Structures are given as C-alpha cells and as structure tokens.
Amino acid sequence: MHSPRRLIAAMLLAGLLSAPCVVHGQIAVGAPAPAFTKSLLGGGSYSLTPVASKVRVLFLFGYNCPVCLADGPSVEQQIHDHYASVAPGEVEVIGVDMWNGTASGVNNFRNSTGASYPLLLNGATATGGNVETLYGPWDNYVVVNKQGIVRYHAALQYPHGNRFHLNEIRATVDSLVAGFVDVPPAAPRGLSLSAGPNPTRAGAVITLSLPRAADAVRVNVLDASGRSIARLHDAGAGAGVLTLAWDGRLADGSLAPAGLYLVHARVGGDLLSRRLAVVR
C-alpha cells in the first residue's frame, strides 16, 4: 500500500510529464549551430556546416505528424518559394525527419506537403549527429545565419502545436539577407552603430559611438520602403556613446507591424545603418 504522500508525489509527477511544455536546454539563440550530416531522401547526404553562403531555415518535422503535415505547405510556399523569388540563392530550407521514418514514409510527407527543398532522413539517430539532442523533437523551426550562428529557435519559446510563426521566421530571415546595406565602408574609424535585441518584440536600444563631437546627428527608424517611421534624435551630440531607445512604435503611437526595419544614423556627412527585425 502506497502512503498518501507517495501517491500525491506520483500524481504530480504524472501531471508534469503529460503537460505540454516548451523545450529547454537545447541550442540557444546566439550560439553556434553544430555541424551534422544526414542522408538525403533520394540519395546522397547533406552536411550542415558552421559557415555557409546561405541563411538556413531548418524545419524539424515528423513524417506523419499532423501538425507538421498541416504546416508543411506553408513552409514550401511562404518560405522556400518566397525566398527563391525575393532573395534567390540566399536562403536554403532544409527539412529533417525526426521520426526516423523510412524513405517511403518521408516521401509521402513530401507528396502531401509539396516540399521541394532537401529532406533529410533519421534526424533523431546518432549517426552523423543527433539533431534531436541539439534542437529538441519534431514541429520546430530554427534559423541559422551565414556565419553559423542560431538566430531563431521556435521550440525555446513555444509548445508543440504552436511553433510555426511565419511572421517571426520571415522577419528573422529578412534581417539576415542582403535586402538592406549595413554600415558603408567609408564610415570613419571609431564611428559605429548598433541596435538590439535583434530580432525584437518590444523595441530596441540603439547605440551610436562618436569619436568626436558633432553638431548634426540624426537617427531615424525607416521601414522597408525607406520611409521614416520614428525619429529618435535630431540635434548635436558630444564625443562618446549616444544611447537611444525605440519603443517599437510608429510616429502615430501604434505598434510597428512585424517586418524588417532600418536604423539610420547620419553624423555630419557620414551615414550608418543597421537592419532590425520586428516580430509579433
């Protein structure tokens, strides 16, 4: 006969094990993405290398997972096809089957979702690197920049069944492709601009380092069309660090929609800019 205390403890443990939860303890945003090599559906293999010429979007799916099957067509159309059109050659989508299904099972997933991007087999096995131990199980989305750094990891924020946030994924990718030009090469030594966190949900801190005093310093936030949507500074500034805050709102006080923005600083005749992604 179990004691009441042991029975209550067992019931609490069972409840914790059965409750949906966010995955913790996996590769964090800002950490290097470990390399792995997996077999490709159709033959050959694919290796995720630390540094690449493309931004990579990992779709970690289960070949017969209902949520993954439902989201799969959007991954194909709204991410793969979208970037093939607007940023050709700069973004690669890779699907990894975390259910360790047969080639036939993964091919059924391809047929059901229309996936034309590479699909990798046996993601949750040790051979070539266990992707599950790195990023958690299926129904997950990870964005890796060209320098091999993880910039987005859905399973660290959302529970299973609620991880496909297209606006966040695209805002992150947009901030990493060459849609905007960053600091011009002519920027004088010691003059620098930064904005973070990036991506951001609720505004950002902008830091402008000035090697010397300037009579005219203007800092704005621009939308993707180049229109100023927030003025942060328009006056002189002394030498040192000028720290400004953007509250994530437009000039009329409304929240800026998800998307890609540009923090734009003009110091005398010098111009600097930084891309900033807003997610909602």
Kinemage of the C-alpha trace (Angstrom):
@kinemage 1
@onewidth
@group {chain A} dominant
@subgroup {mainchain}
@vectorlist {calphas} color= white
{ca met a 1} P 0.000 0.000 0.000
{ca his a 2} L 1.423 3.372 -1.032
{ca ser a 3} L 1.452 6.185 1.509
{ca pro a 4} L -0.709 9.264 0.740
{ca arg a 5} L 2.460 11.340 0.398
{ca arg a 6} L 3.940 8.980 -2.206
{ca leu a 7} L 0.621 8.813 -4.057
{ca ile a 8} L 0.375 12.619 -4.262
{ca ala a 9} L 4.005 12.845 -5.455
{ca ala a 10} L 3.333 10.248 -8.151
{ca met a 11} L 0.231 12.101 -9.320
{ca leu a 12} L 2.129 15.396 -9.521
{ca leu a 13} L 4.942 13.771 -11.487
{ca ala a 14} L 2.481 12.212 -13.916
{ca gly a 15} L 0.828 15.585 -14.462
{ca leu a 16} L 4.162 17.260 -15.163
{ca leu a 17} L 5.156 14.559 -17.624
{ca ser a 18} L 1.874 14.748 -19.506
{ca ala a 19} L 1.618 18.559 -19.697
{ca pro a 20} L 2.706 20.296 -22.903
{ca cys a 21} L 5.860 22.318 -22.401
{ca val a 22} L 8.436 24.437 -24.134
{ca val a 23} L 11.715 22.657 -24.879
{ca his a 24} L 14.568 23.930 -22.709
{ca gly a 25} L 18.262 23.180 -22.564
{ca gln a 26} L 18.783 22.995 -26.346
{ca ile a 27} L 20.915 25.157 -28.646
{ca ala a 28} L 20.169 28.760 -27.708
{ca val a 29} L 19.769 31.787 -29.929
{ca gly a 30} L 23.205 33.338 -30.362
{ca ala a 31} L 25.026 30.009 -30.039
{ca pro a 32} L 26.964 28.350 -32.876
{ca ala a 33} L 24.958 25.755 -34.819
{ca pro a 34} L 26.770 22.399 -34.534
{ca ala a 35} L 27.554 20.599 -37.762
{ca phe a 36} L 25.686 17.403 -38.642
{ca thr a 37} L 25.455 15.109 -41.664
{ca lys a 38} L 22.335 13.144 -42.642
{ca ser a 39} L 21.235 11.030 -45.588
{ca leu a 40} L 19.104 12.779 -48.200
{ca leu a 41} L 15.809 11.434 -49.397
{ca gly a 42} L 16.573 10.260 -52.922
{ca gly a 43} L 20.243 9.525 -52.260
{ca gly a 44} L 23.401 11.259 -51.160
{ca ser a 45} L 23.873 13.215 -47.958
{ca tyr a 46} L 23.631 16.748 -46.615
{ca ser a 47} L 26.004 18.396 -44.150
{ca leu a 48} L 25.113 21.461 -42.106
{ca thr a 49} L 28.433 23.269 -41.899
{ca pro a 50} L 29.193 26.086 -39.438
{ca val a 51} L 29.686 28.720 -42.154
{ca ala a 52} L 27.786 28.818 -45.445
{ca ser a 53} L 26.915 31.179 -48.256
{ca lys a 54} L 23.206 30.952 -47.411
{ca val a 55} L 20.899 31.583 -44.490
{ca arg a 56} L 19.455 28.211 -43.496
{ca val a 57} L 15.962 27.517 -42.204
{ca leu a 58} L 15.616 24.119 -40.513
{ca phe a 59} L 12.148 22.567 -40.451
{ca leu a 60} L 12.284 19.694 -37.955
{ca phe a 61} L 9.253 17.532 -38.716
{ca gly a 62} L 7.771 14.120 -38.081
{ca tyr a 63} L 6.900 12.428 -41.374
{ca asn a 64} L 3.369 11.586 -40.177
{ca cys a 65} L 2.944 14.325 -37.540
{ca pro a 66} L -0.453 16.019 -38.105
{ca val a 67} L 0.850 19.473 -37.140
{ca cys a 68} L 3.867 19.122 -39.433
{ca leu a 69} L 1.715 17.915 -42.314
{ca ala a 70} L -0.620 20.885 -41.825
{ca asp a 71} L 2.223 23.432 -41.719
{ca gly a 72} L 4.294 21.816 -44.466
{ca pro a 73} L 2.589 23.505 -47.464
{ca ser a 74} L 3.181 26.932 -45.889
{ca val a 75} L 6.858 26.119 -45.345
{ca glu a 76} L 7.097 25.294 -49.052
{ca gln a 77} L 5.110 28.237 -50.365
{ca gln a 78} L 5.693 31.007 -47.825
{ca ile a 79} L 9.344 30.336 -47.014
{ca his a 80} L 11.030 28.226 -49.706
{ca asp a 81} L 9.195 29.665 -52.706
{ca his a 82} L 9.058 33.173 -51.223
{ca tyr a 83} L 12.818 33.499 -50.788
{ca ala a 84} L 13.563 31.774 -54.075
{ca ser a 85} L 11.666 34.714 -55.583
{ca val a 86} L 12.748 37.699 -53.466
{ca ala a 87} L 16.297 36.625 -52.440
{ca pro a 88} L 17.429 33.983 -54.958
{ca gly a 89} L 20.426 31.971 -53.810
{ca glu a 90} L 20.497 33.468 -50.308
{ca val a 91} L 18.162 31.220 -48.291
{ca glu a 92} L 18.012 27.449 -48.046
{ca val a 93} L 15.213 25.477 -46.388
{ca ile a 94} L 16.149 22.037 -45.047
{ca gly a 95} L 13.632 19.552 -43.671
{ca val a 96} L 14.802 16.949 -41.156
{ca asp a 97} L 12.605 13.956 -40.280
{ca met a 98} L 12.775 13.490 -36.525
{ca trp a 99} L 10.561 10.386 -36.539
{ca asn a 100} L 13.273 8.292 -38.212
{ca gly a 101} L 10.803 7.143 -40.834
{ca thr a 102} L 11.547 5.031 -43.873
{ca ala a 103} L 12.317 6.645 -47.209
{ca ser a 104} L 8.796 5.695 -48.264
{ca gly a 105} L 7.264 7.448 -45.243
{ca val a 106} L 9.274 10.639 -45.782
{ca asn a 107} L 8.428 10.578 -49.476
{ca asn a 108} L 4.743 10.507 -48.502
{ca phe a 109} L 5.397 13.631 -46.433
{ca arg a 110} L 6.945 15.281 -49.491
{ca asn a 111} L 3.974 14.358 -51.653
{ca ser a 112} L 1.479 15.579 -49.043
{ca thr a 113} L 3.148 18.951 -48.430
{ca gly a 114} L 4.651 19.671 -51.845
{ca ala a 115} L 8.131 20.053 -50.330
{ca ser a 116} L 10.749 20.711 -52.994
{ca tyr a 117} L 13.556 21.511 -50.547
{ca pro a 118} L 16.011 18.832 -49.285
{ca leu a 119} L 14.522 16.314 -46.847
{ca leu a 120} L 16.920 14.520 -44.520
{ca leu a 121} L 16.374 11.072 -43.015
{ca asn a 122} L 16.919 9.732 -39.484
{ca gly a 123} L 17.330 13.081 -37.759
{ca ala a 124} L 17.000 11.585 -34.273
{ca thr a 125} L 19.735 8.950 -34.610
{ca ala a 126} L 23.354 9.158 -33.522
{ca thr a 127} L 24.799 8.577 -36.986
{ca gly a 128} L 26.070 11.888 -38.319
{ca gly a 129} L 24.841 13.744 -35.218
{ca asn a 130} L 21.562 13.508 -33.329
{ca val a 131} L 19.601 16.604 -34.319
{ca glu a 132} L 17.028 15.952 -31.580
{ca thr a 133} L 19.605 16.369 -28.816
{ca leu a 134} L 20.579 19.716 -30.361
{ca tyr a 135} L 17.209 21.283 -31.107
{ca gly a 136} L 14.550 19.144 -29.480
{ca pro a 137} L 11.916 16.981 -31.216
{ca trp a 138} L 9.666 17.499 -34.236
{ca asp a 139} L 7.474 20.526 -35.006
{ca asn a 140} L 10.308 23.018 -34.699
{ca tyr a 141} L 11.898 25.819 -36.717
{ca val a 142} L 15.483 27.060 -36.487
{ca val a 143} L 17.176 29.859 -38.466
{ca val a 144} L 20.967 29.804 -38.843
{ca asn a 145} L 22.811 32.793 -40.310
{ca lys a 146} L 25.641 32.658 -42.842
{ca gln a 147} L 28.203 32.749 -40.035
{ca gly a 148} L 26.757 29.577 -38.499
{ca ile a 149} L 25.006 31.269 -35.549
{ca val a 150} L 21.470 30.331 -34.479
{ca arg a 151} L 19.261 33.421 -34.790
{ca tyr a 152} L 15.852 31.850 -34.144
{ca his a 153} L 14.716 28.685 -32.329
{ca ala a 154} L 10.954 28.244 -32.011
{ca ala a 155} L 10.950 25.366 -29.514
{ca leu a 156} L 12.625 27.553 -26.903
{ca gln a 157} L 9.597 29.865 -26.930
{ca tyr a 158} L 6.542 27.846 -27.911
{ca pro a 159} L 4.960 24.472 -27.072
{ca his a 160} L 4.309 21.703 -29.573
{ca gly a 161} L 1.499 22.576 -31.955
{ca asn a 162} L 2.167 26.336 -31.790
{ca arg a 163} L 5.643 26.754 -33.276
{ca phe a 164} L 5.053 27.872 -36.851
{ca his a 165} L 5.088 31.670 -36.597
{ca leu a 166} L 5.648 32.746 -40.178
{ca asn a 167} L 5.989 36.454 -39.389
{ca glu a 168} L 8.787 35.760 -36.879
{ca ile a 169} L 10.640 33.332 -39.131
{ca arg a 170} L 10.476 35.663 -42.114
{ca ala a 171} L 11.416 38.735 -40.067
{ca thr a 172} L 14.494 36.888 -38.799
{ca val a 173} L 15.490 35.713 -42.274
{ca asp a 174} L 14.850 39.172 -43.725
{ca ser a 175} L 17.279 40.657 -41.221
{ca leu a 176} L 19.994 38.274 -42.456
{ca val a 177} L 19.736 38.567 -46.228
{ca ala a 178} L 21.116 41.389 -48.322
{ca gly a 179} L 17.941 43.451 -48.589
{ca phe a 180} L 19.498 46.410 -46.801
{ca val a 181} L 23.084 47.608 -46.806
{ca asp a 182} L 24.749 47.876 -43.406
{ca val a 183} L 27.438 50.359 -42.406
{ca pro a 184} L 29.020 51.919 -45.525
{ca pro a 185} L 32.746 51.161 -45.904
{ca ala a 186} L 33.511 54.890 -45.720
{ca ala a 187} L 32.451 55.193 -42.064
{ca pro a 188} L 35.360 56.815 -40.171
{ca arg a 189} L 37.310 54.838 -37.624
{ca gly a 190} L 35.560 54.810 -34.246
{ca leu a 191} L 32.114 55.731 -35.609
{ca ser a 192} L 29.739 52.804 -35.096
{ca leu a 193} L 26.063 51.970 -34.761
{ca ser a 194} L 24.316 49.014 -33.130
{ca ala a 195} L 20.704 48.039 -32.426
{ca gly a 196} L 19.345 45.231 -30.281
{ca pro a 197} L 17.922 42.900 -29.353
{ca asn a 198} L 17.583 41.694 -32.914
{ca pro a 199} L 15.000 40.336 -33.674
{ca thr a 200} L 12.942 42.331 -31.195
{ca arg a 201} L 9.371 42.105 -29.903
{ca ala a 202} L 9.127 45.367 -27.994
{ca gly a 203} L 11.521 47.982 -29.278
{ca ala a 204} L 15.277 48.233 -29.221
{ca val a 205} L 18.233 50.067 -27.750
{ca ile a 206} L 20.289 51.946 -30.327
{ca thr a 207} L 23.897 52.797 -29.544
{ca leu a 208} L 25.848 55.311 -31.616
{ca ser a 209} L 29.550 55.682 -30.824
{ca leu a 210} L 31.022 59.064 -31.751
{ca pro a 211} L 34.811 59.508 -31.848
{ca arg a 212} L 34.325 63.285 -31.657
{ca ala a 213} L 31.546 65.803 -31.066
{ca ala a 214} L 29.183 66.504 -33.947
{ca asp a 215} L 26.898 69.471 -34.496
{ca ala a 216} L 24.332 67.496 -36.519
{ca val a 217} L 23.331 63.948 -35.562
{ca arg a 218} L 20.084 62.479 -36.859
{ca val a 219} L 18.880 58.960 -36.014
{ca asn a 220} L 15.672 57.580 -37.538
{ca val a 221} L 13.956 54.231 -37.927
{ca leu a 222} L 12.943 53.523 -41.524
{ca asp a 223} L 10.535 50.932 -42.921
{ca ala a 224} L 11.413 48.623 -45.816
{ca ser a 225} L 10.419 51.286 -48.346
{ca gly a 226} L 12.842 53.815 -46.816
{ca arg a 227} L 10.135 55.936 -45.168
{ca ser a 228} L 10.955 57.344 -41.715
{ca ile a 229} L 8.545 55.923 -39.144
{ca ala a 230} L 10.253 57.123 -35.932
{ca arg a 231} L 12.691 59.968 -35.220
{ca leu a 232} L 14.988 59.223 -32.280
{ca his a 233} L 17.478 62.095 -32.324
{ca asp a 234} L 17.932 65.293 -34.311
{ca ala a 235} L 20.467 67.557 -32.622
{ca gly a 236} L 24.139 67.807 -31.808
{ca ala a 237} L 25.988 65.244 -29.680
{ca gly a 238} L 29.239 65.132 -27.771
{ca ala a 239} L 32.025 62.633 -28.207
{ca gly a 240} L 31.328 59.250 -26.630
{ca val a 241} L 28.350 56.926 -26.693
{ca leu a 242} L 24.865 58.172 -27.544
{ca thr a 243} L 22.238 55.674 -26.303
{ca leu a 244} L 18.696 55.912 -27.645
{ca ala a 245} L 15.569 53.827 -27.127
{ca trp a 246} L 12.953 52.952 -29.709
{ca asp a 247} L 9.712 51.716 -28.156
{ca gly a 248} L 8.711 49.709 -31.227
{ca arg a 249} L 6.013 52.197 -32.216
{ca leu a 250} L 5.297 54.310 -35.261
{ca ala a 251} L 5.128 58.101 -35.168
{ca asp a 252} L 1.349 57.920 -34.550
{ca gly a 253} L 1.879 55.769 -31.437
{ca ser a 254} L 0.692 52.467 -32.922
{ca leu a 255} L 2.829 49.353 -32.741
{ca ala a 256} L 5.091 48.819 -35.726
{ca pro a 257} L 3.975 45.685 -37.580
{ca ala a 258} L 6.260 42.679 -37.870
{ca gly a 259} L 8.853 43.070 -40.564
{ca leu a 260} L 12.263 44.426 -41.400
{ca tyr a 261} L 13.314 47.960 -40.456
{ca leu a 262} L 16.439 50.056 -40.803
{ca val a 263} L 18.036 52.127 -38.049
{ca his a 264} L 19.542 55.031 -39.960
{ca ala a 265} L 22.115 57.452 -38.485
{ca arg a 266} L 23.579 60.494 -40.197
{ca val a 267} L 26.528 62.160 -38.474
{ca gly a 268} L 27.537 65.242 -40.432
{ca gly a 269} L 28.277 63.864 -43.884
{ca asp a 270} L 28.637 60.240 -42.732
{ca leu a 271} L 25.851 57.680 -42.959
{ca leu a 272} L 25.434 54.435 -40.995
{ca ser a 273} L 22.624 51.887 -40.929
{ca arg a 274} L 21.660 48.678 -39.191
{ca arg a 275} L 18.920 46.199 -40.043
{ca leu a 276} L 16.404 45.442 -37.292
{ca ala a 277} L 13.747 42.736 -37.453
{ca val a 278} L 10.494 43.174 -35.516
{ca val a 279} L 8.472 40.082 -34.624
{ca arg a 280} L 4.974 39.968 -33.157
